[in-house]
Amino acid sequence: MIGYVTLGTNDLSKGAPFYDALAAEMGTERIAGSEEAGFIAWGPPDGAGGISIIKPYNGDAATVGNGVMVALHAKSREEVDRIHKKALSLGGADEGAPGMREGEPYYVCYFRDLDGNKLNAFTMAE
């Protein structure tokens, strides 16, 4: 149902390598945009849901949406673990280590990107 998600950034040149590395961890890559264009998007080439970072169109500073979170669908628990480890190694902040959560039927981790946007990586419980 979701075509793509856009997150604000104040520094594309800093944010792009963070998302390049996460995309590579998930077996995908950049699909559109550039620093010159003011946005960069990652996702599968078939047009399934992707993610992009963008400098806000109105010129104001990008800020974190309170209660907003982007969920990245991983193929396995091992991929969830790798994504979490990669995000932290790139300077992301830990918001919850990989594992099962009480009352939730999936394996998940939580982290923030370099601009403070909250993301998770999850896979359905095996």
C-alpha positions, 0 to 999 in steps of 0.5 A: 500500500505504501509507495515510498516514505520521505524523511527530512534531512539537513545534510544530504551529503551526511545522510546519503552514506548512512542510507547507502549502507543500509540499502546495501545491507538489504540488497537494494540501492539508490533508485532516484535523485542526487545531492544536486536534485535535493533528494535521494531515494532507495528501494527495489527497482520494481517500484515497491515501497522505498525510502528517500531523504530530502531537504525540506521544500519550504527551506526550513530546517528538517525536524523529527516527527514526534510519533513518526517511524519508518519500518524496514521489512527484513528477510530474516532475523539475521538481517534485522541484526545486521541492519541494527549493527550497521545503523549504529556503526554509521553513527545512528542511535540505538532505540531498542536492540533486536529481539522479540517484543512482548505481545508483538508477533515479529522480531524487531530492532529500533534506531535513529538516523543521523537526523534523529528520524526513527526507524525499525527493521523487522521480520515476522516471527519464525 
